[in-house]
Amino acid sequence: MNPEAPTPSAPAETLDYASSERSPEPTSTGVAALWERVWRWTQANTFLPAWLPEPLRHPVAALALAVVLEVGASLVTLLLLAAVPNFAFVGIIHLLVVALIALTWGAAPSLLAAAVGAISLEVLVLPQTPGGDGTQPADFVGTIVFLVICGIIGVIASSTERARRHAVDAYASAQARVLALRETNTRTDEFLSIASHELRSPLTSLKAALQLGKRRLRRIGEQEQPIADLLSQLEVVQGLLSTAEQQVDRQDRLVGDLLDVSRIRAGKLEYHLVPCDLAAIVSDAVDEQRLSWSDRVITLDAPTGAVTITGDAHRIGQVVTNYLTNALKYSPPGASVAVTLAVERGQSGDQARVAVRDQGPGLTTEQMAHVWDRFHRVPGVRQQSGSGAGLGLGLHISRTIIEHHGGAVGVESAPKQGSTFWFTFPLPEPGAVS
């Protein structure tokens, strides 16, 4: 679970302009410079609707469609004249088409449509009207008026549509920000609830263990007992102190994870890179968990010799320990955990691969995609052993550490078939480690 604000998704409707960036000023002169200016203006004033097929989302396609629609308007007008010879509004369909084009494709295609409409009216339509042959002065005046009206309609409709799309974009962006903020607040509340519970649990157990130990010691001091009974009482107290120590360690790990993740966000997580033995690091981590989980079986398959690397031994051990504790916690109490360390040879270089295999519930493909996220805990997967589920930071920190060393992390899993968490670590060239 990641309380960071998710990136707002793209608005459902976009401006879809042919060019949203300012084009460079033309460097050529004369006709070429004029053409560049016209083309830049056309690009800036052409909409490319998202509902169009991809091949048609181009200014040239918009201009071509404008020509086709105006020619179609002329054909429809001719059909009307054939059916109604006295039809007086011969330019009305062309005007409607210009408005439609302006709203859909913008000012540039609408102005081209107006020019094509005027030509088609002059050449095709007016000669078919009673008493009109397209050559009378009144026809030319009408054509000019038609062009002016179409230009005004086209520019106004295009500007209105542009403003509407800007408003839709702004509203969609605002909604995305609101949803992102709401999601962030929800995740923050969830994290605070989990963190307060996880941080309080060790303190509760620690306090209980210390109180019981204190009572036992008081009882021992108040009563005279045989040596055997006294030793037995002291063993109980020792067990309580061990429990308290474990809870202190758990509290220390939780606080350490929070500190580490804050350093990672600030880019201040420190590494001390020196030559070290990866086999020894893995072996020490396994031995430590065997002591902590004395009733569990942890197998280790590793080379007998040293696997020399250059890295931060403490941080790498932290990754191995995190893999192991997760495997132990999410496996059934009697299940074993297998750890392997192998050296892989490759053309691009040698690398070491460490893998931890558990017998837990396994993960789906969707769950595996998010296990490395910060503050993420897989929903529906319950801890089966040990105490304390953690804050969902361990795998995120582990990935950061390994990737800083030039390695990679991964997981192989399937529901009800357990999981294998692994990481690879680049090995230096022979003789490169001093």
BAKEVEX-998349 format. One record per residue (C-alpha): residue in one letter; residue number from 1; x, y, z. Coordinates in Angstrom, 2 decimals, m for minus. Layout:
N
NODE   rest    nr        px        py        pz
NODE      A   NUM         X         Y         Z
...
END
This chain:
434
NODE   rest    nr        px        py        pz
NODE      M     1      0.00      0.00      0.00
NODE      N     2      1.50      3.27     m1.05
NODE      P     3      0.20      6.46      0.58
NODE      E     4      1.77      8.61     m2.05
NODE      A     5     m0.62     10.47     m4.30
NODE      P     6     m1.17      8.36     m7.41
NODE      T     7     m0.42     10.03    m10.66
NODE      P     8     m3.65     11.52    m12.06
NODE      S     9     m4.84      9.67    m15.08
NODE      A    10     m5.23     11.42    m18.40
NODE      P    11     m8.55     13.22    m18.89
NODE      A    12    m11.24     11.33    m20.74
NODE      E    13    m11.44     14.03    m23.41
NODE      T    14     m8.37     15.80    m24.69
NODE      L    15     m7.89     18.93    m26.73
NODE      D    16     m6.63     16.85    m29.62
NODE      Y    17     m4.97     19.72    m31.39
NODE      A    18     m2.70     18.86    m34.28
NODE      S    19      0.11     20.74    m32.54
NODE      S    20      0.10     21.87    m28.93
NODE      E    21      3.62     23.30    m28.98
NODE      R    22      4.76     26.50    m30.58
NODE      S    23      6.49     25.71    m33.86
NODE      P    24      9.79     27.41    m34.58
NODE      E    25      9.70     30.55    m36.65
NODE      P    26     10.25     29.84    m40.36
NODE      T    27     13.82     30.33    m41.49
NODE      S    28     13.14     30.42    m45.24
NODE      T    29     11.91     33.45    m47.18
NODE      G    30      9.35     34.24    m49.85
NODE      V    31      6.76     31.65    m50.84
NODE      A    32      8.32     28.95    m48.67
NODE      A    33      8.11     31.16    m45.58
NODE      L    34      4.47     32.00    m46.34
NODE      W    35      3.67     28.31    m46.77
NODE      E    36      5.36     27.48    m43.47
NODE      R    37      3.30     30.14    m41.68
NODE      V    38      0.06     28.88    m43.22
NODE      W    39      0.87     25.29    m42.33
NODE      R    40      1.78     26.20    m38.75
NODE      W    41     m1.49     28.12    m38.39
NODE      T    42     m3.40     25.15    m39.87
NODE      Q    43     m1.82     22.76    m37.40
NODE      A    44     m2.54     25.06    m34.46
NODE      N    45     m6.21     25.47    m35.47
NODE      T    46     m7.14     21.90    m36.34
NODE      F    47     m8.77     19.49    m33.91
NODE      L    48     m8.07     15.78    m34.19
NODE      P    49    m11.00     14.03    m32.46
NODE      A    50    m10.09     10.91    m30.49
NODE      W    51    m13.05      8.98    m31.92
NODE      L    52    m11.54      9.06    m35.40
NODE      P    53     m9.47      6.07    m36.58
NODE      E    54     m5.75      6.58    m36.13
NODE      P    55     m4.99      7.11    m39.86
NODE      L    56     m7.49     10.00    m39.96
NODE      R    57     m5.98     11.87    m36.99
NODE      H    58     m3.93     14.20    m39.15
NODE      P    59     m4.48     17.78    m40.33
NODE      V    60     m4.38     16.72    m43.97
NODE      A    61     m7.12     14.16    m43.32
NODE      A    62     m9.23     16.86    m41.63
NODE      L    63     m8.80     19.17    m44.62
NODE      A    64     m9.68     16.37    m47.04
NODE      L    65    m12.82     15.49    m45.07
NODE      A    66    m13.84     19.16    m45.11
NODE      V    67    m13.61     19.19    m48.93
NODE      V    68    m15.57     15.92    m49.23
NODE      L    69    m18.34     17.14    m46.92
NODE      E    70    m18.74     20.42    m48.84
NODE      V    71    m18.92     18.58    m52.15
NODE      G    72    m21.52     16.31    m50.56
NODE      A    73    m23.44     19.41    m49.43
NODE      S    74    m23.47     20.62    m53.03
NODE      L    75    m24.83     17.28    m54.26
NODE      V    76    m27.56     17.34    m51.60
NODE      T    77    m28.45     20.91    m52.59
NODE      L    78    m28.70     19.87    m56.26
NODE      L    79    m31.07     17.04    m55.28
NODE      L    80    m33.21     19.53    m53.35
NODE      L    81    m33.33     21.84    m56.36
NODE      A    82    m34.34     18.94    m58.54
NODE      A    83    m37.16     18.10    m56.15
NODE      V    84    m38.05     21.71    m55.26
NODE      P    85    m37.02     24.03    m58.11
NODE      N    86    m38.03     27.14    m56.15
NODE      F    87    m35.88     26.22    m53.12
NODE      A    88    m34.55     29.62    m52.05
NODE      F    89    m31.94     28.83    m49.36
NODE      V    90    m29.40     27.16    m51.61
NODE      G    91    m26.48     27.89    m49.28
NODE      I    92    m28.07     26.76    m46.02
NODE      I    93    m26.68     23.20    m46.17
NODE      H    94    m23.18     24.53    m46.86
NODE      L    95    m23.45     26.82    m43.85
NODE      L    96    m24.51     23.92    m41.60
NODE      V    97    m21.62     21.81    m42.90
NODE      V    98    m19.15     24.62    m42.19
NODE      A    99    m20.47     24.92    m38.61
NODE      L   100    m20.25     21.15    m38.14
NODE      I   101    m16.67     21.08    m39.44
NODE      A   102    m15.69     24.01    m37.20
NODE      L   103    m17.05     22.25    m34.12
NODE      T   104    m15.44     18.94    m35.03
NODE      W   105    m12.15     19.81    m36.73
NODE      G   106    m11.55     23.47    m35.94
NODE      A   107    m11.15     26.78    m37.74
NODE      A   108     m8.65     25.78    m40.43
NODE      P   109    m10.77     22.96    m41.97
NODE      S   110    m13.92     25.11    m41.65
NODE      L   111    m12.37     27.98    m43.61
NODE      L   112    m11.28     25.57    m46.33
NODE      A   113    m14.82     24.15    m46.33
NODE      A   114    m16.19     27.69    m46.74
NODE      A   115    m13.95     28.30    m49.77
NODE      V   116    m14.88     24.97    m51.36
NODE      G   117    m18.55     25.64    m50.62
NODE      A   118    m18.40     29.05    m52.28
NODE      I   119    m16.75     27.61    m55.39
NODE      S   120    m19.21     24.73    m55.63
NODE      L   121    m22.13     27.07    m55.17
NODE      E   122    m20.80     29.37    m57.91
NODE      V   123    m19.97     26.57    m60.33
NODE      L   124    m22.44     23.78    m59.60
NODE      V   125    m25.47     25.05    m57.69
NODE      L   126    m26.29     28.59    m58.84
NODE      P   127    m26.43     27.68    m62.55
NODE      Q   128    m29.19     25.21    m61.65
NODE      T   129    m31.38     27.82    m59.97
NODE      P   130    m34.14     29.62    m61.90
NODE      G   131    m32.69     32.70    m63.54
NODE      G   132    m29.19     32.12    m62.20
NODE      D   133    m26.13     31.29    m64.22
NODE      G   134    m23.45     32.13    m61.59
NODE      T   135    m22.07     35.06    m63.62
NODE      Q   136    m24.35     37.88    m62.48
NODE      P   137    m22.94     40.57    m60.16
NODE      A   138    m25.57     39.64    m57.60
NODE      D   139    m24.25     36.07    m57.62
NODE      F   140    m20.71     37.28    m56.90
NODE      V   141    m21.96     39.52    m54.09
NODE      G   142    m23.92     36.60    m52.67
NODE      T   143    m20.86     34.40    m52.84
NODE      I   144    m18.75     36.98    m50.99
NODE      V   145    m21.46     37.35    m48.33
NODE      F   146    m21.56     33.56    m48.07
NODE      L   147    m17.79     33.44    m47.54
NODE      V   148    m17.92     36.13    m44.86
NODE      I   149    m20.79     34.44    m43.00
NODE      C   150    m19.09     31.04    m43.22
NODE      G   151    m15.81     32.53    m41.99
NODE      I   152    m17.52     34.16    m39.02
NODE      I   153    m19.45     31.00    m38.20
NODE      G   154    m16.30     28.89    m38.54
NODE      V   155    m14.13     31.08    m36.32
NODE      I   156    m16.81     31.54    m33.64
NODE      A   157    m17.75     27.85    m33.60
NODE      S   158    m14.11     26.82    m33.49
NODE      S   159    m13.31     29.25    m30.65
NODE      T   160    m16.35     28.09    m28.71
NODE      E   161    m15.39     24.45    m29.12
NODE      R   162    m11.79     25.19    m28.16
NODE      A   163    m12.97     26.94    m24.98
NODE      R   164    m15.33     24.06    m24.20
NODE      R   165    m12.56     21.51    m24.60
NODE      H   166    m10.25     23.56    m22.41
NODE      A   167    m12.98     23.68    m19.77
NODE      V   168    m13.56     19.92    m20.05
NODE      D   169     m9.83     19.31    m19.73
NODE      A   170     m9.57     21.60    m16.73
NODE      Y   171    m12.56     19.94    m15.06
NODE      A   172    m11.19     16.46    m15.75
NODE      S   173     m7.80     17.45    m14.34
NODE      A   174     m9.44     18.91    m11.26
NODE      Q   175    m11.49     15.74    m10.79
NODE      A   176     m8.37     13.62    m11.18
NODE      R   177     m6.60     15.69     m8.53
NODE      V   178     m9.58     15.38     m6.19
NODE      L   179     m9.70     11.61     m6.67
NODE      A   180     m5.94     11.38     m6.20
NODE      L   181     m6.14     13.41     m2.99
NODE      R   182     m9.03     11.30     m1.74
NODE      E   183     m7.11      8.12     m2.52
NODE      T   184     m4.05      9.53     m0.79
NODE      N   185     m6.04     10.39      2.32
NODE      T   186     m7.58      6.91      2.37
NODE      R   187     m4.22      5.20      2.03
NODE      T   188     m2.65      7.49      4.59
NODE      D   189     m5.41      6.65      7.07
NODE      E   190     m4.91      2.94      6.39
NODE      F   191     m1.15      3.25      6.82
NODE      L   192     m1.47      5.17     10.08
NODE      S   193     m3.87      2.53     11.38
NODE      I   194     m1.49     m0.30     10.42
NODE      A   195      1.60      1.52     11.66
NODE      S   196      0.08      2.38     15.02
NODE      H   197     m1.04     m1.22     15.48
NODE      E   198      2.28     m2.73     14.44
NODE      L   199      4.32     m0.32     16.54
NODE      R   200      2.10     m0.77     19.58
NODE      S   201      2.03     m4.59     19.51
NODE      P   202      5.73     m5.08     20.47
NODE      L   203      5.36     m2.51     23.24
NODE      T   204      2.33     m4.34     24.64
NODE      S   205      4.16     m7.68     24.63
NODE      L   206      7.30     m6.08     26.05
NODE      K   207      5.38     m4.46     28.88
NODE      A   208      3.59     m7.71     29.68
NODE      A   209      6.84     m9.68     29.74
NODE      L   210      8.55     m7.14     32.00
NODE      Q   211      5.58     m7.02     34.39
NODE      L   212      5.48    m10.81     34.67
NODE      G   213      9.23    m10.94     35.18
NODE      K   214      9.00     m8.29     37.88
NODE      R   215      6.31    m10.26     39.71
NODE      R   216      8.34    m13.45     39.51
NODE      L   217     11.42    m11.75     40.90
NODE      R   218      9.39    m10.20     43.73
NODE      R   219      7.93    m13.59     44.54
NODE      I   220     11.38    m15.15     44.56
NODE      G   221     12.66    m12.46     46.92
NODE      E   222      9.73    m12.79     49.33
NODE      Q   223      9.80    m16.59     49.71
NODE      E   224     12.46    m19.02     50.74
NODE      Q   225     12.57    m21.83     48.23
NODE      P   226     14.73    m24.86     47.55
NODE      I   227     17.51    m24.37     45.04
NODE      A   228     15.71    m26.49     42.42
NODE      D   229     12.53    m24.39     42.65
NODE      L   230     14.59    m21.22     42.59
NODE      L   231     16.36    m22.28     39.42
NODE      S   232     13.04    m23.17     37.85
NODE      Q   233     11.65    m19.73     38.69
NODE      L   234     14.76    m18.07     37.27
NODE      E   235     14.34    m20.04     34.03
NODE      V   236     10.83    m18.64     33.73
NODE      V   237     12.15    m15.13     34.27
NODE      Q   238     14.86    m15.76     31.68
NODE      G   239     12.20    m16.82     29.19
NODE      L   240     10.25    m13.65     29.86
NODE      L   241     13.36    m11.56     29.34
NODE      S   242     14.03    m13.37     26.07
NODE      T   243     10.49    m12.54     24.98
NODE      A   244     11.07     m8.90     25.89
NODE      E   245     14.32     m8.89     23.92
NODE      Q   246     12.56    m10.31     20.86
NODE      Q   247      9.90     m7.60     21.04
NODE      V   248     12.58     m4.92     21.36
NODE      D   249     14.26     m6.37     18.23
NODE      R   250     10.94     m6.34     16.40
NODE      Q   251     10.32     m2.74     17.42
NODE      D   252     13.83     m1.85     16.28
NODE      R   253     13.22     m3.45     12.86
NODE      L   254      9.95     m1.55     12.39
NODE      V   255     11.52      1.78     13.28
NODE      G   256     14.55      0.92     11.16
NODE      D   257     12.33      0.22      8.15
NODE      L   258     10.61      3.58      8.57
NODE      L   259     13.95      5.34      8.81
NODE      D   260     15.29      3.47      5.79
NODE      V   261     12.31      4.30      3.60
NODE      S   262     12.53      7.98      4.59
NODE      R   263     16.23      7.96      3.67
NODE      I   264     15.41      6.27      0.37
NODE      R   265     12.87      8.98     m0.47
NODE      A   266     15.44     11.64      0.41
NODE      G   267     18.18      9.81     m1.51
NODE      K   268     20.29      9.58      1.65
NODE      L   269     20.42      5.84      2.29
NODE      E   270     24.10      5.19      2.96
NODE      Y   271     26.08      2.28      1.53
NODE      H   272     29.57      1.14      2.47
NODE      L   273     30.83     m0.74     m0.57
NODE      V   274     33.75     m3.05      0.19
NODE      P   275     34.79     m6.52     m1.01
NODE      C   276     32.80     m9.16      0.89
NODE      D   277     31.71    m12.78      0.66
NODE      L   278     28.08    m13.22     m0.44
NODE      A   279     28.12    m16.88      0.61
NODE      A   280     29.08    m15.87      4.16
NODE      I   281     26.40    m13.15      4.21
NODE      V   282     23.70    m15.63      3.19
NODE      S   283     24.98    m18.29      5.61
NODE      D   284     25.02    m15.85      8.53
NODE      A   285     21.47    m14.70      7.76
NODE      V   286     20.27    m18.32      7.62
NODE      D   287     21.99    m19.16     10.93
NODE      E   288     20.43    m16.13     12.58
NODE      Q   289     16.93    m17.16     11.48
NODE      R   290     17.55    m20.75     12.56
NODE      L   291     18.20    m19.44     16.06
NODE      S   292     15.12    m17.22     15.99
NODE      W   293     12.92    m19.95     14.50
NODE      S   294     14.34    m23.00     16.24
NODE      D   295     11.31    m25.14     15.42
NODE      R   296     11.58    m24.53     11.65
NODE      V   297     13.73    m26.21      9.00
NODE      I   298     15.75    m23.84      6.79
NODE      T   299     17.89    m25.54      4.16
NODE      L   300     20.83    m23.86      2.45
NODE      D   301     22.33    m24.87     m0.87
NODE      A   302     25.40    m22.74     m1.58
NODE      P   303     28.90    m23.11     m3.01
NODE      T   304     31.55    m24.31     m0.56
NODE      G   305     33.95    m21.52     m1.50
NODE      A   306     33.66    m17.77     m1.24
NODE      V   307     31.49    m15.77     m3.65
NODE      T   308     33.30    m12.45     m3.66
NODE      I   309     31.33     m9.32     m4.43
NODE      T   310     31.67     m5.58     m3.89
NODE      G   311     28.84     m4.29     m1.78
NODE      D   312     27.45     m3.31      1.59
NODE      A   313     27.41     m6.56      3.58
NODE      H   314     25.00     m5.19      6.18
NODE      R   315     22.46     m4.04      3.59
NODE      I   316     22.69     m7.26      1.58
NODE      G   317     22.21     m9.26      4.76
NODE      Q   318     19.17     m7.10      5.44
NODE      V   319     17.68     m8.21      2.10
NODE      V   320     18.34    m11.92      2.77
NODE      T   321     16.86    m11.60      6.27
NODE      N   322     13.78     m9.90      4.89
NODE      Y   323     13.26    m12.65      2.32
NODE      L   324     13.68    m15.30      5.02
NODE      T   325     11.36    m13.73      7.59
NODE      N   326      8.65    m13.27      4.97
NODE      A   327      9.00    m16.91      3.88
NODE      L   328      8.81    m18.13      7.48
NODE      K   329      5.87    m15.91      8.43
NODE      Y   330      3.72    m16.75      5.43
NODE      S   331      4.39    m20.49      5.38
NODE      P   332      2.55    m23.05      7.52
NODE      P   333      4.21    m23.65     10.93
NODE      G   334      5.64    m27.04      9.93
NODE      A   335      6.80    m26.09      6.44
NODE      S   336     10.45    m25.80      5.53
NODE      V   337     12.11    m22.91      3.70
NODE      A   338     14.79    m23.49      1.07
NODE      V   339     17.59    m21.00      0.39
NODE      T   340     19.86    m21.32     m2.64
NODE      L   341     22.92    m19.42     m3.78
NODE      A   342     24.26    m20.09     m7.26
NODE      V   343     26.79    m18.49     m9.57
NODE      E   344     25.49    m17.98    m13.10
NODE      R   345     27.84    m17.49    m16.03
NODE      G   346     26.78    m15.30    m18.94
NODE      Q   347     28.15    m13.50    m21.96
NODE      S   348     27.38    m10.12    m20.44
NODE      G   349     29.08    m11.07    m17.17
NODE      D   350     28.80    m13.41    m14.23
NODE      Q   351     26.26    m12.93    m11.49
NODE      A   352     25.19    m14.55     m8.25
NODE      R   353     21.57    m15.55     m7.71
NODE      V   354     20.04    m15.89     m4.25
NODE      A   355     16.57    m17.42     m3.99
NODE      V   356     14.30    m18.14     m1.02
NODE      R   357     11.56    m20.70     m1.63
NODE      D   358      8.57    m21.01      0.72
NODE      Q   359      5.48    m23.19      0.90
NODE      G   360      3.01    m20.39      1.47
NODE      P   361     m0.30    m19.63     m0.26
NODE      G   362      1.38    m18.24     m3.39
NODE      L   363      0.56    m15.11     m5.34
NODE      T   364     m1.41    m14.25     m8.45
NODE      T   365      0.13    m12.37    m11.36
NODE      E   366     m1.61     m9.16    m10.28
NODE      Q   367     m0.39     m9.54     m6.71
NODE      M   368      3.19    m10.14     m7.84
NODE      A   369      3.13     m6.86     m9.77
NODE      H   370      2.66     m4.87     m6.54
NODE      V   371      4.61     m6.75     m3.86
NODE      W   372      7.58     m4.39     m4.32
NODE      D   373      5.49     m1.25     m3.79
NODE      R   374      6.08      0.84     m0.74
NODE      F   375      3.67      0.18      2.17
NODE      H   376      2.02     m2.62      0.19
NODE      R   377      0.60     m5.66      1.95
NODE      V   378     m1.03     m8.31     m0.22
NODE      P   379     m4.76     m8.34      0.50
NODE      G   380     m6.19    m11.72      1.44
NODE      V   381     m2.79    m13.27      2.29
NODE      R   382     m2.60    m13.96      6.00
NODE      Q   383      0.44    m14.48      8.16
NODE      Q   384      0.61    m18.11      9.30
NODE      S   385      3.55    m18.07     11.72
NODE      G   386      5.26    m15.66     14.08
NODE      S   387      3.92    m12.31     15.20
NODE      G   388      3.60     m8.95     13.52
NODE      A   389      2.84     m8.57      9.83
NODE      G   390      5.10     m5.56      9.37
NODE      L   391      4.50     m2.28      7.58
NODE      G   392      4.85     m3.46      3.99
NODE      L   393      8.27     m1.85      3.62
NODE      G   394     10.69     m4.78      3.59
NODE      L   395     10.44     m5.77     m0.08
NODE      H   396     10.48     m2.16     m1.24
NODE      I   397     13.67     m1.51      0.74
NODE      S   398     15.16     m4.78     m0.52
NODE      R   399     14.56     m3.84     m4.14
NODE      T   400     16.12     m0.42     m3.60
NODE      I   401     19.24     m1.94     m2.01
NODE      I   402     19.75     m4.57     m4.71
NODE      E   403     19.13     m2.19     m7.60
NODE      H   404     21.61      0.26     m6.08
NODE      H   405     24.21     m2.51     m6.30
NODE      G   406     23.36     m3.09     m9.97
NODE      G   407     21.31     m6.23     m9.35
NODE      A   408     17.70     m7.19     m9.92
NODE      V   409     14.87     m8.65     m7.85
NODE      G   410     11.95    m10.86     m8.79
NODE      V   411      9.38    m13.37     m7.63
NODE      E   412      8.07    m16.59     m9.12
NODE      S   413      4.78    m17.81     m7.73
NODE      A   414      1.38    m19.28     m8.37
NODE      P   415     m1.67    m19.61     m6.10
NODE      K   416     m1.37    m22.54     m3.66
NODE      Q   417      2.12    m23.38     m4.96
NODE      G   418      4.31    m21.22     m2.76
NODE      S   419      6.64    m18.43     m3.83
NODE      T   420     10.29    m17.98     m4.72
NODE      F   421     11.73    m14.55     m4.07
NODE      W   422     15.12    m14.01     m5.65
NODE      F   423     17.70    m11.41     m6.40
NODE      T   424     20.74    m11.35     m8.65
NODE      F   425     24.00     m9.63     m7.86
NODE      P   426     26.70     m8.77    m10.41
NODE      L   427     30.07    m10.41     m9.80
NODE      P   428     33.26     m8.47    m10.47
NODE      E   429     35.66     m9.53    m13.17
NODE      P   430     38.41    m11.89    m11.96
NODE      G   431     41.15     m9.80    m10.40
NODE      A   432     38.98     m6.67    m10.21
NODE      V   433     38.45     m6.94     m6.45
NODE      S   434     41.40     m5.73     m4.41
END
